[in-house]
Amino acid sequence: MTLGEKQRQFTLMVAKLIIHAYDIGYELTLGEGYDDDGTGHAKGSTHYVRLGQDLNIFKNGVWLQDGTGHAELHDFWDKIGGSPRIAKDLNHYSLEWNGVR
């Protein structure tokens, strides 16, 4: 699969994840997505190739900063073929590229 094909697949998967989050009672804002300046993320991060998206979860208007909700969203992300969760970066959703997730 080319990078472009994977980017388009990722965009559809993120859309499905967002709809799922709202269906189960959460609201989201987009955090870091594409990063073109090469700073702020690990070397080779999926954010640099448009295959990483950070999501902020809200419930009843309150930002859940303790990781609440991400387990449910990552369970769904796993079902639709997303990369495994990163324990220290739970708000990160990605597709693997060149061994980086």
KEZA-115028 format. One record per atom (N, C-alpha, C): residue number from 0; residue in one letter; chain; atom name; y, z, x. Coordinates in steps of 0.001 Angstrom, whole numbers, plus 500000, padded with zeros to 6 digits. Example, Ala and Ser with C-alpha at 12.3 -4.5 7.8 and 13.67 -1.06 7.14 Angstrom:
BEGIN
+-----+------+------+------+--------+--------+--------+
| pos | code | unit | site |  north |     up |   east |
+-----+------+------+------+--------+--------+--------+
|   0 |    a |    A |    N | 494310 | 507800 | 513190 |
|   0 |    a |    A |   CA | 495500 | 507800 | 512300 |
|   0 |    a |    A |    C | 496700 | 507800 | 513200 |
|   1 |    s |    A |    N | 497750 | 507080 | 512850 |
|   1 |    s |    A |   CA | 498940 | 507140 | 513670 |
|   1 |    s |    A |    C | 500030 | 507870 | 512900 |
+-----+------+------+------+--------+--------+--------+
This chain:
BEGIN
+-----+------+------+------+--------+--------+--------+
| pos | code | unit | site |  north |     up |   east |
+-----+------+------+------+--------+--------+--------+
|   0 |    m |    A |    N | 498816 | 500000 | 500855 |
|   0 |    m |    A |   CA | 500000 | 500000 | 500000 |
|   0 |    m |    A |    C | 501235 | 500000 | 500892 |
|   1 |    t |    A |    N | 502195 | 499163 | 500559 |
|   1 |    t |    A |   CA | 503434 | 499123 | 501339 |
|   1 |    t |    A |    C | 504305 | 500331 | 500994 |
|   2 |    l |    A |    N | 505284 | 500589 | 501851 |
|   2 |    l |    A |   CA | 506215 | 501678 | 501579 |
|   2 |    l |    A |    C | 506950 | 501432 | 500265 |
|   3 |    g |    A |    N | 507392 | 500211 | 500033 |
|   3 |    g |    A |   CA | 508096 | 499891 | 498785 |
|   3 |    g |    A |    C | 507247 | 500141 | 497556 |
|   4 |    e |    A |    N | 505986 | 499752 | 497615 |
|   4 |    e |    A |   CA | 505072 | 499996 | 496488 |
|   4 |    e |    A |    C | 504904 | 501495 | 496253 |
|   5 |    k |    A |    N | 504773 | 502238 | 497344 |
|   5 |    k |    A |   CA | 504586 | 503684 | 497223 |
|   5 |    k |    A |    C | 505856 | 504352 | 496670 |
|   6 |    q |    A |    N | 507023 | 503881 | 497086 |
|   6 |    q |    A |   CA | 508287 | 504422 | 496572 |
|   6 |    q |    A |    C | 508399 | 504201 | 495063 |
|   7 |    r |    A |    N | 508005 | 503040 | 494600 |
|   7 |    r |    A |   CA | 508071 | 502754 | 493163 |
|   7 |    r |    A |    C | 507066 | 503602 | 492397 |
|   8 |    q |    A |    N | 505883 | 503797 | 492952 |
|   8 |    q |    A |   CA | 504887 | 504675 | 492342 |
|   8 |    q |    A |    C | 505430 | 506107 | 492273 |
|   9 |    f |    A |    N | 506048 | 506569 | 493359 |
|   9 |    f |    A |   CA | 506602 | 507920 | 493427 |
|   9 |    f |    A |    C | 507670 | 508130 | 492357 |
|  10 |    t |    A |    N | 508539 | 507159 | 492177 |
|  10 |    t |    A |   CA | 509597 | 507274 | 491168 |
|  10 |    t |    A |    C | 509008 | 507468 | 489776 |
|  11 |    l |    A |    N | 507990 | 506710 | 489436 |
|  11 |    l |    A |   CA | 507331 | 506866 | 488138 |
|  11 |    l |    A |    C | 506674 | 508227 | 488029 |
|  12 |    m |    A |    N | 506038 | 508690 | 489091 |
|  12 |    m |    A |   CA | 505383 | 510001 | 489066 |
|  12 |    m |    A |    C | 506392 | 511129 | 488876 |
|  13 |    v |    A |    N | 507535 | 511042 | 489537 |
|  13 |    v |    A |   CA | 508579 | 512063 | 489370 |
|  13 |    v |    A |    C | 509069 | 512066 | 487926 |
|  14 |    a |    A |    N | 509221 | 510885 | 487341 |
|  14 |    a |    A |   CA | 509639 | 510800 | 485936 |
|  14 |    a |    A |    C | 508623 | 511499 | 485032 |
|  15 |    k |    A |    N | 507346 | 511262 | 485265 |
|  15 |    k |    A |   CA | 506302 | 511917 | 484472 |
|  15 |    k |    A |    C | 506339 | 513429 | 484669 |
|  16 |    l |    A |    N | 506570 | 513871 | 485908 |
|  16 |    l |    A |   CA | 506649 | 515306 | 486191 |
|  16 |    l |    A |    C | 507826 | 515940 | 485456 |
|  17 |    i |    A |    N | 508949 | 515272 | 485459 |
|  17 |    i |    A |   CA | 510140 | 515794 | 484772 |
|  17 |    i |    A |    C | 509870 | 515913 | 483274 |
|  18 |    i |    A |    N | 509294 | 514908 | 482676 |
|  18 |    i |    A |   CA | 508977 | 514965 | 481244 |
|  18 |    i |    A |    C | 507995 | 516095 | 480967 |
|  19 |    h |    A |    N | 506995 | 516251 | 481807 |
|  19 |    h |    A |   CA | 506023 | 517336 | 481643 |
|  19 |    h |    A |    C | 506721 | 518699 | 481705 |
|  20 |    a |    A |    N | 507619 | 518870 | 482658 |
|  20 |    a |    A |   CA | 508337 | 520146 | 482791 |
|  20 |    a |    A |    C | 509083 | 520485 | 481503 |
|  21 |    y |    A |    N | 509770 | 519524 | 480945 |
|  21 |    y |    A |   CA | 510509 | 519758 | 479703 |
|  21 |    y |    A |    C | 509551 | 520010 | 478541 |
|  22 |    d |    A |    N | 508427 | 519314 | 478530 |
|  22 |    d |    A |   CA | 507433 | 519520 | 477464 |
|  22 |    d |    A |    C | 506865 | 520929 | 477449 |
|  23 |    i |    A |    N | 506794 | 521578 | 478633 |
|  23 |    i |    A |   CA | 506239 | 522940 | 478684 |
|  23 |    i |    A |    C | 507329 | 524012 | 478710 |
|  24 |    g |    A |    N | 508571 | 523606 | 478440 |
|  24 |    g |    A |   CA | 509630 | 524584 | 478233 |
|  24 |    g |    A |    C | 510567 | 524853 | 479389 |
|  25 |    y |    A |    N | 510491 | 524060 | 480426 |
|  25 |    y |    A |   CA | 511417 | 524228 | 481546 |
|  25 |    y |    A |    C | 512503 | 523168 | 481479 |
|  26 |    e |    A |    N | 513575 | 523417 | 482208 |
|  26 |    e |    A |   CA | 514611 | 522421 | 482446 |
|  26 |    e |    A |    C | 514742 | 522287 | 483949 |
|  27 |    l |    A |    N | 515208 | 521139 | 484407 |
|  27 |    l |    A |   CA | 515274 | 520874 | 485839 |
|  27 |    l |    A |    C | 516621 | 520312 | 486243 |
|  28 |    t |    A |    N | 516954 | 520536 | 487487 |
|  28 |    t |    A |   CA | 517988 | 519751 | 488153 |
|  28 |    t |    A |    C | 517346 | 519181 | 489410 |
|  29 |    l |    A |    N | 517892 | 518059 | 489854 |
|  29 |    l |    A |   CA | 517396 | 517441 | 491071 |
|  29 |    l |    A |    C | 518015 | 518127 | 492277 |
|  30 |    g |    A |    N | 517162 | 518489 | 493216 |
|  30 |    g |    A |   CA | 517633 | 519006 | 494495 |
|  30 |    g |    A |    C | 517684 | 517852 | 495480 |
|  31 |    e |    A |    N | 517329 | 518124 | 496711 |
|  31 |    e |    A |   CA | 517329 | 517090 | 497738 |
|  31 |    e |    A |    C | 516360 | 515975 | 497383 |
|  32 |    g |    A |    N | 516815 | 514766 | 497509 |
|  32 |    g |    A |   CA | 515978 | 513588 | 497320 |
|  32 |    g |    A |    C | 516009 | 512785 | 498604 |
|  33 |    y |    A |    N | 516530 | 511591 | 498529 |
|  33 |    y |    A |   CA | 516623 | 510743 | 499720 |
|  33 |    y |    A |    C | 517655 | 511312 | 500679 |
|  34 |    d |    A |    N | 517289 | 511404 | 501930 |
|  34 |    d |    A |   CA | 518172 | 511910 | 502978 |
|  34 |    d |    A |    C | 518291 | 510825 | 504032 |
|  35 |    d |    A |    N | 519482 | 510271 | 504182 |
|  35 |    d |    A |   CA | 519633 | 509163 | 505120 |
|  35 |    d |    A |    C | 520296 | 509545 | 506438 |
|  36 |    d |    A |    N | 520639 | 510828 | 506610 |
|  36 |    d |    A |   CA | 521311 | 511173 | 507860 |
|  36 |    d |    A |    C | 520386 | 511807 | 508896 |
|  37 |    g |    A |    N | 519111 | 511983 | 508531 |
|  37 |    g |    A |   CA | 518137 | 512478 | 509498 |
|  37 |    g |    A |    C | 518271 | 513938 | 509866 |
|  38 |    t |    A |    N | 519010 | 514698 | 509051 |
|  38 |    t |    A |   CA | 519152 | 516127 | 509326 |
|  38 |    t |    A |    C | 518780 | 516922 | 508083 |
|  39 |    g |    A |    N | 518466 | 518171 | 508267 |
|  39 |    g |    A |   CA | 518221 | 519051 | 507136 |
|  39 |    g |    A |    C | 516771 | 519130 | 506691 |
|  40 |    h |    A |    N | 515920 | 518297 | 507258 |
|  40 |    h |    A |   CA | 514509 | 518305 | 506901 |
|  40 |    h |    A |    C | 513686 | 518205 | 508181 |
|  41 |    a |    A |    N | 512401 | 518515 | 508050 |
|  41 |    a |    A |   CA | 511501 | 518423 | 509192 |
|  41 |    a |    A |    C | 511456 | 516990 | 509716 |
|  42 |    k |    A |    N | 511180 | 516863 | 510994 |
|  42 |    k |    A |   CA | 511072 | 515533 | 511607 |
|  42 |    k |    A |    C | 510046 | 514702 | 510836 |
|  43 |    g |    A |    N | 510423 | 513486 | 510469 |
|  43 |    g |    A |   CA | 509528 | 512592 | 509754 |
|  43 |    g |    A |    C | 509375 | 512909 | 508278 |
|  44 |    s |    A |    N | 510199 | 513798 | 507749 |
|  44 |    s |    A |   CA | 510101 | 514222 | 506347 |
|  44 |    s |    A |    C | 510014 | 513042 | 505380 |
|  45 |    t |    A |    N | 509282 | 513239 | 504312 |
|  45 |    t |    A |   CA | 509181 | 512228 | 503263 |
|  45 |    t |    A |    C | 510537 | 511960 | 502601 |
|  46 |    h |    A |    N | 511471 | 512887 | 502734 |
|  46 |    h |    A |   CA | 512821 | 512660 | 502192 |
|  46 |    h |    A |    C | 513489 | 511466 | 502879 |
|  47 |    y |    A |    N | 513139 | 511190 | 504129 |
|  47 |    y |    A |   CA | 513768 | 510096 | 504878 |
|  47 |    y |    A |    C | 513242 | 508728 | 504453 |
|  48 |    v |    A |    N | 512116 | 508699 | 503746 |
|  48 |    v |    A |   CA | 511540 | 507414 | 503315 |
|  48 |    v |    A |    C | 511423 | 507314 | 501794 |
|  49 |    r |    A |    N | 512209 | 508117 | 501090 |
|  49 |    r |    A |   CA | 512272 | 508092 | 499625 |
|  49 |    r |    A |    C | 510943 | 508453 | 498962 |
|  50 |    l |    A |    N | 510201 | 509375 | 499592 |
|  50 |    l |    A |   CA | 508942 | 509835 | 499007 |
|  50 |    l |    A |    C | 508914 | 511345 | 498848 |
|  51 |    g |    A |    N | 510079 | 511976 | 498835 |
|  51 |    g |    A |   CA | 510180 | 513417 | 498629 |
|  51 |    g |    A |    C | 511308 | 513743 | 497673 |
|  52 |    q |    A |    N | 511062 | 514706 | 496794 |
|  52 |    q |    A |   CA | 512096 | 515140 | 495850 |
|  52 |    q |    A |    C | 511964 | 516630 | 495643 |
|  53 |    d |    A |    N | 513055 | 517357 | 495808 |
|  53 |    d |    A |   CA | 513085 | 518780 | 495499 |
|  53 |    d |    A |    C | 513591 | 518949 | 494072 |
|  54 |    l |    A |    N | 512976 | 519876 | 493342 |
|  54 |    l |    A |   CA | 513355 | 520146 | 491955 |
|  54 |    l |    A |    C | 513690 | 521615 | 491784 |
|  55 |    n |    A |    N | 514745 | 521881 | 491044 |
|  55 |    n |    A |   CA | 515144 | 523249 | 490704 |
|  55 |    n |    A |    C | 514746 | 523499 | 489254 |
|  56 |    i |    A |    N | 514043 | 524597 | 489008 |
|  56 |    i |    A |   CA | 513519 | 524902 | 487671 |
|  56 |    i |    A |    C | 514391 | 525942 | 486984 |
|  57 |    f |    A |    N | 514644 | 525700 | 485697 |
|  57 |    f |    A |   CA | 515426 | 526621 | 484863 |
|  57 |    f |    A |    C | 514625 | 526972 | 483619 |
|  58 |    k |    A |    N | 514801 | 528186 | 483156 |
|  58 |    k |    A |   CA | 514216 | 528636 | 481888 |
|  58 |    k |    A |    C | 515316 | 529384 | 481147 |
|  59 |    n |    A |    N | 515601 | 528941 | 479924 |
|  59 |    n |    A |   CA | 516677 | 529536 | 479121 |
|  59 |    n |    A |    C | 517992 | 529591 | 479891 |
|  60 |    g |    A |    N | 518263 | 528538 | 480642 |
|  60 |    g |    A |   CA | 519513 | 528440 | 481374 |
|  60 |    g |    A |    C | 519565 | 529214 | 482676 |
|  61 |    v |    A |    N | 518489 | 529898 | 483038 |
|  61 |    v |    A |   CA | 518469 | 530710 | 484257 |
|  61 |    v |    A |    C | 517663 | 529988 | 485334 |
|  62 |    w |    A |    N | 518273 | 529836 | 486504 |
|  62 |    w |    A |   CA | 517608 | 529198 | 487631 |
|  62 |    w |    A |    C | 516529 | 530127 | 488163 |
|  63 |    l |    A |    N | 515283 | 529668 | 488170 |
|  63 |    l |    A |   CA | 514144 | 530461 | 488625 |
|  63 |    l |    A |    C | 513958 | 530224 | 490123 |
|  64 |    q |    A |    N | 514540 | 531089 | 490914 |
|  64 |    q |    A |   CA | 514533 | 530911 | 492363 |
|  64 |    q |    A |    C | 513359 | 531604 | 493052 |
|  65 |    d |    A |    N | 512504 | 532268 | 492282 |
|  65 |    d |    A |   CA | 511388 | 533019 | 492870 |
|  65 |    d |    A |    C | 510089 | 532222 | 492905 |
|  66 |    g |    A |    N | 510150 | 530930 | 492599 |
|  66 |    g |    A |   CA | 508954 | 530099 | 492614 |
|  66 |    g |    A |    C | 508286 | 529966 | 491254 |
|  67 |    t |    A |    N | 508759 | 530734 | 490268 |
|  67 |    t |    A |   CA | 508202 | 530655 | 488922 |
|  67 |    t |    A |    C | 508272 | 529225 | 488414 |
|  68 |    g |    A |    N | 507179 | 528779 | 487823 |
|  68 |    g |    A |   CA | 507130 | 527442 | 487241 |
|  68 |    g |    A |    C | 506570 | 526395 | 488173 |
|  69 |    h |    A |    N | 506745 | 526576 | 489466 |
|  69 |    h |    A |   CA | 506277 | 525543 | 490387 |
|  69 |    h |    A |    C | 504754 | 525447 | 490419 |
|  70 |    a |    A |    N | 504054 | 526540 | 490205 |
|  70 |    a |    A |   CA | 502582 | 526458 | 490172 |
|  70 |    a |    A |    C | 502140 | 525529 | 489048 |
|  71 |    e |    A |    N | 502750 | 525682 | 487880 |
|  71 |    e |    A |   CA | 502407 | 524813 | 486743 |
|  71 |    e |    A |    C | 502755 | 523356 | 487032 |
|  72 |    l |    A |    N | 503918 | 523139 | 487620 |
|  72 |    l |    A |   CA | 504320 | 521766 | 487907 |
|  72 |    l |    A |    C | 503461 | 521158 | 489003 |
|  73 |    h |    A |    N | 503122 | 521959 | 490010 |
|  73 |    h |    A |   CA | 502254 | 521422 | 491074 |
|  73 |    h |    A |    C | 500846 | 521142 | 490560 |
|  74 |    d |    A |    N | 500361 | 521925 | 489602 |
|  74 |    d |    A |   CA | 499049 | 521622 | 489006 |
|  74 |    d |    A |    C | 499079 | 520236 | 488363 |
|  75 |    f |    A |    N | 500155 | 519943 | 487650 |
|  75 |    f |    A |   CA | 500309 | 518620 | 487035 |
|  75 |    f |    A |    C | 500477 | 517550 | 488114 |
|  76 |    w |    A |    N | 501291 | 517839 | 489118 |
|  76 |    w |    A |   CA | 501527 | 516899 | 490216 |
|  76 |    w |    A |    C | 500199 | 516538 | 490890 |
|  77 |    d |    A |    N | 499345 | 517535 | 491080 |
|  77 |    d |    A |   CA | 498018 | 517282 | 491654 |
|  77 |    d |    A |    C | 497218 | 516329 | 490769 |
|  78 |    k |    A |    N | 497265 | 516540 | 489464 |
|  78 |    k |    A |   CA | 496501 | 515703 | 488522 |
|  78 |    k |    A |    C | 496913 | 514241 | 488562 |
|  79 |    i |    A |    N | 498200 | 513992 | 488797 |
|  79 |    i |    A |   CA | 498671 | 512605 | 488780 |
|  79 |    i |    A |    C | 498678 | 511978 | 490171 |
|  80 |    g |    A |    N | 498160 | 512698 | 491171 |
|  80 |    g |    A |   CA | 497975 | 512103 | 492489 |
|  80 |    g |    A |    C | 499020 | 512424 | 493530 |
|  81 |    g |    A |    N | 499843 | 513454 | 493272 |
|  81 |    g |    A |   CA | 500856 | 513848 | 494239 |
|  81 |    g |    A |    C | 500254 | 514558 | 495442 |
|  82 |    s |    A |    N | 501039 | 514660 | 496500 |
|  82 |    s |    A |   CA | 500597 | 515375 | 497693 |
|  82 |    s |    A |    C | 500463 | 516865 | 497399 |
|  83 |    p |    A |    N | 499563 | 517541 | 498110 |
|  83 |    p |    A |   CA | 499383 | 518978 | 497897 |
|  83 |    p |    A |    C | 500671 | 519756 | 498136 |
|  84 |    r |    A |    N | 500793 | 520859 | 497429 |
|  84 |    r |    A |   CA | 501980 | 521714 | 497568 |
|  84 |    r |    A |    C | 502064 | 522293 | 498977 |
|  85 |    i |    A |    N | 503279 | 522592 | 499370 |
|  85 |    i |    A |   CA | 503544 | 523242 | 500641 |
|  85 |    i |    A |    C | 503986 | 524660 | 500310 |
|  86 |    a |    A |    N | 503201 | 525641 | 500704 |
|  86 |    a |    A |   CA | 503409 | 527036 | 500280 |
|  86 |    a |    A |    C | 504826 | 527544 | 500540 |
|  87 |    k |    A |    N | 505427 | 527156 | 501632 |
|  87 |    k |    A |   CA | 506770 | 527652 | 501961 |
|  87 |    k |    A |    C | 507885 | 526750 | 501436 |
|  88 |    d |    A |    N | 507521 | 525745 | 500644 |
|  88 |    d |    A |   CA | 508504 | 524787 | 500120 |
|  88 |    d |    A |    C | 508069 | 524344 | 498726 |
|  89 |    l |    A |    N | 507928 | 525312 | 497819 |
|  89 |    l |    A |   CA | 507339 | 525036 | 496509 |
|  89 |    l |    A |    C | 508139 | 524076 | 495649 |
|  90 |    n |    A |    N | 509438 | 523942 | 495889 |
|  90 |    n |    A |   CA | 510218 | 523039 | 495039 |
|  90 |    n |    A |    C | 510152 | 521598 | 495531 |
|  91 |    h |    A |    N | 509310 | 521336 | 496524 |
|  91 |    h |    A |   CA | 509168 | 520008 | 497125 |
|  91 |    h |    A |    C | 507971 | 519282 | 496516 |
|  92 |    y |    A |    N | 508220 | 518067 | 496042 |
|  92 |    y |    A |   CA | 507183 | 517201 | 495469 |
|  92 |    y |    A |    C | 507240 | 515888 | 496236 |
|  93 |    s |    A |    N | 506085 | 515405 | 496673 |
|  93 |    s |    A |   CA | 506111 | 514232 | 497539 |
|  93 |    s |    A |    C | 504812 | 513443 | 497455 |
|  94 |    l |    A |    N | 504859 | 512281 | 498095 |
|  94 |    l |    A |   CA | 503673 | 511493 | 498372 |
|  94 |    l |    A |    C | 503569 | 511369 | 499892 |
|  95 |    e |    A |    N | 502367 | 511473 | 500395 |
|  95 |    e |    A |   CA | 502158 | 511412 | 501839 |
|  95 |    e |    A |    C | 502482 | 510027 | 502390 |
|  96 |    w |    A |    N | 503079 | 510021 | 503575 |
|  96 |    w |    A |   CA | 503350 | 508782 | 504280 |
|  96 |    w |    A |    C | 503196 | 509049 | 505777 |
|  97 |    n |    A |    N | 502344 | 508291 | 506419 |
|  97 |    n |    A |   CA | 502092 | 508443 | 507848 |
|  97 |    n |    A |    C | 501718 | 509880 | 508230 |
|  98 |    g |    A |    N | 500903 | 510499 | 507409 |
|  98 |    g |    A |   CA | 500412 | 511842 | 507691 |
|  98 |    g |    A |    C | 501360 | 512971 | 507352 |
|  99 |    v |    A |    N | 502517 | 512662 | 506783 |
|  99 |    v |    A |   CA | 503518 | 513690 | 506412 |
|  99 |    v |    A |    C | 503548 | 513780 | 504901 |
| 100 |    r |    A |    N | 503628 | 515021 | 504402 |
| 100 |    r |    A |   CA | 503706 | 515183 | 502958 |
| 100 |    r |    A |    C | 504958 | 515929 | 502567 |
+-----+------+------+------+--------+--------+--------+
